[in-house]
Amino acid sequence: MVNISSNEVKFPLIRRRQNLALALLVVTGVINYLDRATLAVANEYIRADLGLSLGQMGLLLSAFSWSYALCQLPVGALVDKIGPRWLLGMGLVVWSLAQAAGGLVSTFGWFVIARIVLGIGEAPQFPAAARVVSNWFPLRSRGTPTGIYNSASPLGVALAPLLLSPLILATSWHWAFFVTGALGLIAAIVWVALYRDPVREQMTAAELSYLDAGQSSDAAPKTTGASWRALFRHRATWGMLFGFFGSVYLNWVYLTWLPGYLRTERHMDLAYAGLAASIPFMCGFAGALVAGWASDRVTRNAVSPVSSRRKAVVTSMLGMVAFTIPAALVESNTVAIACISVVIFLANASSACSWSLATAVAPRSRIASLGAIQNFGGFLGGALAPILTGYIAQTWSFVPALLTGAGICFLSAMSYQFLVIRPIPEQDLPA
């Protein structure tokens, strides 16, 4: 799954564990995003069944993101303290039950509650993945595995319309929630049964040297509330929080509204809109993989891992801005889909590089914590995007909604550029 370096060949046990961990993270990540995207795919049917306006649907689409964002702050610290195995396992169970409950609701209020619980359950996924990668991969080789587990996001969204649209047409929108919920419960059992953190006491000196390459080999100190709060004293933390806000905002404009946008604004039927909506996210899948691999290649030859990964994030975000503008303005559906495909490619490249940037900026004891703080900022943007997009589209059209997203993304790119300059030293955090 990962390119074999000469060091990895020497450690076949580590390589097997790396590949198993990545395979499990991809599977759980795909299910994670299938569950998020189910509401977007079934958008029109749910609106018709429950009698919702575009504005109300925007609120429903955002309910997940608010709880998901707020849970990032405690979840990151819990991953660092408890470990990813049990926290992600419990999260899988909670979010899968909430997803299945979404198929049972019959009112707007109960649907909002189901989506809020979904956000709580899904919160550990990416902080846990960042911790897994930092546990099993050396510092300068984390871009590729980060790109691999991030590729699950667009892959899940791309598969959602292809798999769920026929299911909805053959049965009803309720069954899309039941089936995806059942998949998550199966994945929870598999994850807990197979994943293990490295046991450093059982490793050879050579294996420890490989995993600790590029950073101190001293054992990471115990995590404390004081050291977590101390992260906010560093401008890099704020730069990543505000920076990810705009990246996720623009990505979630498309993730939550693309099927509805293609049906409402560009007048596509469900089958064609489902196919058209999957194309950009297949490109996003490629974007995450390419970005992870490329950032590792650049970082291995760079003076600073932070600088090289930051440049990749900023460049990707500026590309998202540049291609969203014609996507909003052109009349041709084909050209619009092509531009959106480039945006989603770059959005997922940016996301993969942002998560690998977190592993370069954070001290060893706080990788999941800093990644979760960044993700908190991102999903504040993710929570705002469907609401603001729905109300702008309802009041005017989707054109100003897309241009608003482009402006927010540009400002956030500048946050990364000017605030995320150097890593946070371990010794700056109190014990």
VENBEL-V326821 format. One record per pair of residues at least 4 apart in sequence whose C-alpha atoms are under 6 Angstrom apart, sorted by the first residue. I is the first residue (numbers start at 1). GAP is how many residues later the second one is. Records with the same first field share a line. If there is no record, write none. Layout:
I: GAP + GAP
//
This chain:
4: 4
25: 4 + 124
26: 123 + 126
29: 123
30: 122 + 126
33: 4 + 120 + 123 + 124
34: 122 + 123 + 126
37: 120
39: 4
40: 216
41: 120
46: 4
47: 4 + 5
52: 4
54: 336
55: 335 + 336
57: 4
58: 328 + 329 + 332
59: 328
60: 52
62: 321 + 324
63: 49 + 52 + 53
64: 51 + 52 + 55
65: 4 + 314 + 317 + 318
66: 317
67: 49 + 52 + 53
68: 51 + 52 + 55
69: 307 + 310 + 311
71: 4
72: 4 + 51 + 300 + 304
73: 300
75: 49
76: 51 + 292 + 293 + 296
77: 292
78: 4
79: 4 + 5
80: 288
84: 4 + 44
88: 36
89: 99 + 103
91: 30 + 31
92: 4 + 96
93: 92
94: 27
95: 23 + 26 + 27
96: 85 + 88 + 89
98: 16 + 19 + 20
99: 78 + 82
100: 77 + 78 + 81
102: 12
103: 71 + 74
105: 5 + 6
124: 4
127: 241 + 244 + 245
130: 238
131: 237
133: 4
137: 5 + 74
138: 73 + 74 + 75
139: 75
140: 160
141: 155
142: 4
143: 149 + 152 + 153 + 213
144: 148 + 149
146: 206
147: 4 + 141 + 142 + 145 + 205
148: 141
150: 202
151: 134 + 137
152: 4
154: 4 + 127 + 130 + 131
155: 130
158: 120 + 123 + 124
159: 4
160: 4
161: 4 + 113
164: 4 + 12
167: 4
168: 4 + 5
191: 4
208: 4
209: 4
212: 5
220: 145
227: 202 + 203
230: 199
232: 5
235: 184
236: 183 + 184
239: 4 + 176 + 177 + 180 + 181
240: 4 + 134
241: 133 + 136
242: 135 + 170
243: 169 + 170 + 172 + 173
244: 133 + 134
245: 4 + 132 + 133 + 136
246: 162 + 163 + 166
247: 162
248: 4 + 130 + 133 + 134
249: 132 + 133 + 136
250: 155
252: 4 + 130
253: 4 + 132
254: 4
257: 4
259: 18
260: 4
261: 4
262: 4 + 6 + 11
263: 4 + 5
268: 5
269: 4
270: 4
273: 4
280: 61 + 64
283: 58 + 62
284: 60 + 61 + 64
287: 4 + 58 + 61 + 62
288: 60 + 61 + 64
290: 4
291: 4 + 58
295: 4
299: 6 + 9
306: 4 + 54
309: 48
313: 37 + 40
314: 99
316: 30 + 34
320: 23
321: 85
323: 16 + 20
326: 4
327: 9 + 12
328: 71
337: 4
343: 4
346: 4
350: 4
353: 4
358: 4 + 13
359: 8
361: 62 + 63
362: 4 + 5 + 62
363: 61 + 62 + 63
368: 4
372: 4
379: 4
381: 4
384: 4
385: 4
386: 4
388: 4
389: 4 + 12
392: 4 + 9
393: 4 + 5
400: 4
415: 4
416: 4
//
